[in-house]
Amino acid sequence: MKAPTQIPELNYTPGFVPQLMEAVNACGVVKVFGAIDSDTLARLRVEYDEILATDEAGVKDLGVEVGKACNVIRAELAEGRFPATMEFFSRPWMQEASDLYWGEPRILNDNIFVTREIPGTQHLAQSLHFDVQETLKFFLYLNDVTRENGAFSCVPGSIGHTRAVRAESGSELSYENREYSRQHPFSEEEIVPVEGPAGTLIVFTTEVWHRAGLVSSGERHVMRGHTRTPIGGKARKKKNSEEGRKADRPKRKKRSWLQRLFKR
């Protein structure tokens, strides 16, 4: 089956989660409209500024030199802090989506990343990649976002390529050895920007090849929840996955994914 080349779009409605996750599993990414009302969006914008300005427990500054980025670690946050943000990223439909994706309960959005990106902001996520640790993300634009101010971009339908890389790389794939998650055959024309007005929610699996946009003018304001940690433990590989079966095999001499591809 030919991989999709467009980003599916859905309107939030009660009961839409099975359709949403069918699209995520097929394409890797879905743009959702109507998941947040204007009053909640306004409250999130206020808390967004508060999060970026605080140094309290549970909010980790990520040390971006230009712009600002923080990780809100919910387990370490004082009770009652940032109620609008906590409520939005705890919505039952998101938990339902996570349960369908993982096939088991996982801690919903236990880390919430809050970023302000401006011209000159630089970080690792701006190169096309898949995440070393598979994650389901709920990615919210707090302002209008276009190519010019850093639209998130991805290659729709590229999950199959990620699976092939994982199957080949096995335990060689790690945070210390990111090359396997960044070498790819995709052209610039295959990378699709996900533009949208404030309140646009992007639901995606990090098995899709993706990147953060570069801001050429204006700013990009984002909150994104990360879901991957099982209840009562650290994140683990999917049961019966090729990655799981190969994880304990002896390491081989490292060759790039493209070298292995053309060797065949």
DOMAR-77058 format. One record per residue (C-alpha): residue number from 0; x, y, z; residue in one letter. Coordinates in Angstrom, 2 decimals, always signed. Each point is the difference from the previous one (the first is absolute). Layout:
<seros>
   donu         X         Y         Z   loti
    NUM         X         Y         Z      A
...
</seros>
This chain:
<seros>
   donu         X         Y         Z   loti
      0     +0.00     +0.00     +0.00      M
      1     +1.34     +3.41     -0.96      K
      2     +0.84     +2.24     +2.94      A
      3     -2.23     +3.05     +0.48      P
      4     +1.41     +3.35     -1.11      T
      5     -2.45     +2.32     +1.76      Q
      6     -0.69     +0.70     +3.66      I
      7     -3.45     -1.28     +1.07      P
      8     -2.23     +2.60     +1.65      E
      9     -2.77     -0.74     +2.49      L
     10     -2.42     +2.08     +2.02      N
     11     -0.20     -0.92     +3.67      Y
     12     -3.33     -1.65     +0.79      T
     13     -1.04     -2.39     +2.78      P
     14     +0.88     -3.52     -1.04      G
     15     +2.53     +0.97     -2.67      F
     16     +3.00     -1.70     +1.64      V
     17     -0.15     -3.33     -1.92      P
     18     -0.03     +1.93     -3.28      Q
     19     +2.81     +2.22     +1.28      L
     20     +2.25     -2.90     +0.96      M
     21     -0.71     -1.91     -3.19      E
     22     +1.34     +3.05     -1.85      A
     23     +3.00     +0.35     +2.35      V
     24     +0.92     -3.65     -0.50      N
     25     -0.27     +0.35     -3.78      A
     26     +1.54     +3.41     -0.56      C
     27     +1.87     +0.71     +3.22      G
     28     -1.53     +3.43     +0.52      V
     29     -3.45     +1.65     +0.10      V
     30     -0.98     +3.65     +0.25      K
     31     -2.96     +0.48     +2.37      V
     32     -2.23     +3.07     +0.06      F
     33     -2.41     +0.92     +2.79      G
     34     +1.78     -1.89     +2.79      A
     35     +0.25     +3.17     +2.10      I
     36     -2.43     +2.89     +0.50      D
     37     +1.00     +3.66     -0.04      S
     38     -0.29     +0.45     +3.79      D
     39     +2.28     -2.95     +0.73      T
     40     +2.45     +1.16     -2.65      L
     41     +0.15     +3.43     +1.66      A
     42     +0.71     -1.60     +3.39      R
     43     +2.72     -2.16     -1.50      L
     44     +1.67     +3.07     -1.46      R
     45     +0.14     +1.59     +3.45      V
     46     +1.47     -3.15     +1.54      E
     47     +2.40     -0.33     -2.93      Y
     48     +1.60     +3.32     +0.97      D
     49     +0.06     -1.02     +3.67      E
     50     +1.70     -3.31     -0.76      I
     51     +2.72     +1.61     -2.10      L
     52     +0.67     +2.58     +2.73      A
     53     +0.18     -2.32     +3.03      T
     54     +2.84     -2.01     +1.51      D
     55     -2.18     -1.97     +2.43      E
     56     +0.21     -3.72     +0.62      A
     57     -1.43     -2.07     -2.82      G
     58     +0.94     +2.48     -2.73      V
     59     +3.38     -0.72     -1.59      K
     60     +1.66     +2.64     -2.17      D
     61     +1.44     -1.78     -3.04      L
     62     +2.71     +2.58     -0.57      G
     63     -0.87     +1.19     -3.48      V
     64     +2.32     +2.92     -0.80      E
     65     -2.45     +1.91     -2.21      V
     66     -3.67     -0.19     +0.94      G
     67     -1.22     -2.06     +2.95      K
     68     -0.91     -3.62     +0.69      A
     69     -1.14     -1.75     +3.18      C
     70     -1.06     -3.51     +0.94      N
     71     -2.88     -0.15     +2.47      V
     72     +0.49     -3.25     +1.93      I
     73     -3.45     -0.62     +1.40      R
     74     +1.07     -2.40     +2.75      A
     75     +2.27     +2.68     +1.48      E
     76     -2.39     +2.94     -0.33      L
     77     -1.73     +1.48     +3.04      A
     78     -3.65     -0.99     +0.26      E
     79     -2.35     +2.48     -1.62      G
     80     +2.60     +1.72     -2.18      R
     81     -0.95     +0.95     -3.57      F
     82     -3.54     -1.41     +0.24      P
     83     -1.10     +0.80     -3.55      A
     84     +3.07     -1.69     -1.46      T
     85     -0.38     -3.05     +2.22      M
     86     -3.70     -0.30     -0.82      E
     87     +0.49     +0.25     -3.75      F
     88     +2.79     -2.58     -0.13      F
     89     -2.00     -2.37     +2.24      S
     90     -3.13     -0.20     -2.12      R
     91     -1.60     -3.45     -0.13      P
     92     -0.02     -0.16     -3.78      W
     93     +3.80     +0.35     +0.01      M
     94     +0.25     -2.92     +2.42      Q
     95     -2.28     -2.02     -2.28      E
     96     +2.25     +0.85     -2.94      A
     97     +3.08     -1.06     +1.96      S
     98     -1.62     -3.29     +1.07      D
     99     -0.86     -0.80     -3.61      L
    100     +3.47     +0.87     -1.24      Y
    101     +1.99     -1.91     +2.61      W
    102     -2.47     -2.80     +0.64      G
    103     +0.46     +0.55     +3.74      E
    104     -0.42     +2.83     +2.55      P
    105     +2.85     +2.50     +0.03      R
    106     +0.54     +3.17     +1.99      I
    107     -1.63     +2.74     -2.04      L
    108     +2.18     +3.00     -0.86      N
    109     +2.25     -0.37     +3.03      D
    110     +2.37     +2.49     -1.62      N
    111     -1.31     +3.19     -1.62      I
    112     +2.49     +2.00     -2.04      F
    113     -0.59     +3.74     -0.28      V
    114     +1.97     +1.91     -2.63      T
    115     +0.39     +3.50     -1.39      R
    116     +1.97     -0.14     -3.24      E
    117     +1.24     +3.11     -1.79      I
    118     +2.45     +0.77     -2.83      P
    119     +3.31     -1.52     +1.07      G
    120     -1.43     -2.79     +2.18      T
    121     +1.96     -3.19     -0.60      Q
    122     -0.41     -3.53     +1.36      H
    123     +0.37     -3.63     -1.06      L
    124     -3.67     -0.46     -0.93      A
    125     +0.37     +2.32     -3.00      Q
    126     +1.55     -2.79     -2.08      S
    127     -2.26     -2.67     -1.49      L
    128     -0.10     -3.01     +2.33      H
    129     -2.06     -2.52     +1.91      F
    130     +0.28     -0.10     +3.79      D
    131     +2.30     -2.62     +1.51      V
    132     -2.69     -0.76     +2.58      Q
    133     -3.38     -0.44     -1.67      E
    134     -2.45     +2.60     +1.32      T
    135     -3.59     +1.10     -0.63      L
    136     -0.16     +3.81     +0.01      K
    137     -2.79     +2.55     +0.33      F
    138     +1.43     +3.18     -1.53      F
    139     -1.95     +3.25     +0.41      L
    140     +0.56     +3.27     -1.85      Y
    141     -0.73     +2.95     +2.31      L
    142     +0.41     +2.52     -2.82      N
    143     -0.57     -0.08     -3.74      D
    144     +2.81     -2.01     -1.60      V
    145     +1.20     -0.04     -3.62      T
    146     +3.23     -0.97     -1.74      R
    147     +1.42     +3.42     +0.85      E
    148     -0.30     -0.40     +3.76      N
    149     +1.03     -3.61     +0.24      G
    150     -2.79     -2.41     -0.94      A
    151     +0.56     -3.58     +1.16      F
    152     +0.75     -2.15     -3.06      S
    153     -0.01     -3.71     -0.74      C
    154     +0.02     -2.66     -2.70      V
    155     -3.53     -1.49     +0.05      P
    156     -0.06     -3.78     -0.08      G
    157     +3.70     -0.43     +0.81      S
    158     -0.60     -2.34     +2.97      I
    159     +0.92     -3.01     -2.11      G
    160     +3.46     +1.40     -0.63      H
    161     +0.50     +0.50     +3.74      T
    162     -0.92     -3.63     +0.63      R
    163     +2.57     -1.08     -2.57      A
    164     +2.69     +2.11     +1.66      V
    165     -0.87     -1.39     +3.45      R
    166     +0.08     -3.55     -1.33      A
    167     +3.45     +0.56     -1.50      E
    168     +1.52     +2.03     +2.83      S
    169     -1.30     -1.88     +3.05      G
    170     +1.84     +1.01     +3.16      S
    171     +2.40     +2.21     -1.95      E
    172     -2.73     +2.65     -0.03      L
    173     +0.37     +2.21     +3.08      S
    174     +0.11     +3.61     +1.16      Y
    175     +3.79     -0.20     -0.11      E
    176     -0.10     -1.31     -3.57      N
    177     -2.67     +2.09     -1.70      R
    178     +1.32     -0.45     -3.54      E
    179     -2.35     -2.91     -0.64      Y
    180     -3.05     +2.15     +0.72      S
    181     +1.14     +2.83     -2.28      R
    182     +1.24     -1.65     -3.21      Q
    183     -2.78     -0.27     -2.55      H
    184     -0.82     -0.12     -3.72      P
    185     -2.71     +2.69     +0.03      F
    186     +0.13     +3.07     -2.23      S
    187     -0.92     +3.49     +1.16      E
    188     -3.12     -0.19     -2.19      E
    189     -1.30     -2.91     +2.09      E
    190     +0.16     +1.98     +3.25      I
    191     -3.41     +1.60     +0.66      V
    192     -0.38     +3.02     +2.33      P
    193     -2.97     -0.14     +2.37      V
    194     -1.31     +3.56     +0.10      E
    195     -2.98     +1.08     +2.07      G
    196     -1.68     +2.71     +2.06      P
    197     +0.34     +0.30     +3.76      A
    198     -1.74     -2.97     +1.60      G
    199     +1.09     -2.49     -2.66      T
    200     +0.90     -3.32     +1.63      L
    201     +2.38     -2.39     -1.74      I
    202     -0.21     -3.61     +1.20      V
    203     +2.91     -2.08     -1.20      F
    204     +2.21     -2.95     +0.68      T
    205     +3.72     +0.68     -0.04      T
    206     +0.39     -3.04     -2.26      E
    207     -0.87     +2.40     -2.82      V
    208     +3.02     +1.91     -1.29      W
    209     -0.39     +3.57     +1.21      H
    210     +1.77     +3.22     +0.88      R
    211     -0.59     +3.32     +1.71      A
    212     -0.17     +2.97     -2.33      G
    213     +2.53     +2.80     -0.20      L
    214     -1.46     +3.39     +0.89      V
    215     +0.90     +2.61     -2.62      S
    216     -2.36     +2.66     +1.36      S
    217     -2.29     +0.36     +3.00      G
    218     -0.22     -2.62     +2.75      E
    219     -1.38     -3.48     +0.52      R
    220     -1.76     -0.76     +3.30      H
    221     -0.58     -3.68     +0.73      V
    222     -1.02     -2.37     +2.77      M
    223     +0.40     -3.71     -0.64      R
    224     -0.74     -2.99     +2.18      G
    225     +2.11     -3.17     -0.19      H
    226     -1.55     -3.40     +0.73      T
    227     +2.16     -3.13     +0.18      R
    228     +0.53     -1.07     +3.63      T
    229     -1.90     -3.11     +1.18      P
    230     -1.88     +0.13     +3.28      I
    231     +2.46     -0.70     +2.81      G
    232     +3.14     -0.23     -2.07      G
    233     +2.36     +1.33     -2.61      K
    234     -0.91     +0.05     -3.66      A
    235     +0.65     -3.30     -1.70      R
    236     -0.02     -1.36     -3.51      K
    237     -3.24     -1.16     -1.57      K
    238     -0.71     -3.67     +0.62      K
    239     +1.16     -2.26     -2.82      N
    240     +1.53     +2.93     -1.89      S
    241     +3.00     -0.65     -2.23      E
    242     +1.92     +2.44     +2.18      E
    243     -0.87     -2.03     +3.09      G
    244     +1.06     -3.28     -1.57      R
    245     +3.38     +1.40     -1.10      K
    246     +0.79     +2.12     +3.03      A
    247     +2.33     -2.51     +1.64      D
    248     +1.87     -1.14     -3.06      R
    249     +3.76     +0.74     -0.15      P
    250     +0.92     +3.30     -1.61      K
    251     +1.31     -0.11     -3.53      R
    252     +2.43     +2.32     -1.69      K
    253     -1.88     +3.24     -0.51      K
    254     -1.02     +0.90     -3.53      R
    255     -2.42     +2.72     -0.93      S
    256     -3.56     -0.87     -1.00      W
    257     +0.64     +1.18     -3.56      L
    258     +3.18     -2.08     -0.25      Q
    259     -1.93     -3.09     +1.06      R
    260     -2.86     +0.84     -2.36      L
    261     +2.19     +0.25     -3.08      F
    262     +2.10     -3.02     +1.03      K
    263     -2.94     -2.25     -0.76      R
</seros>
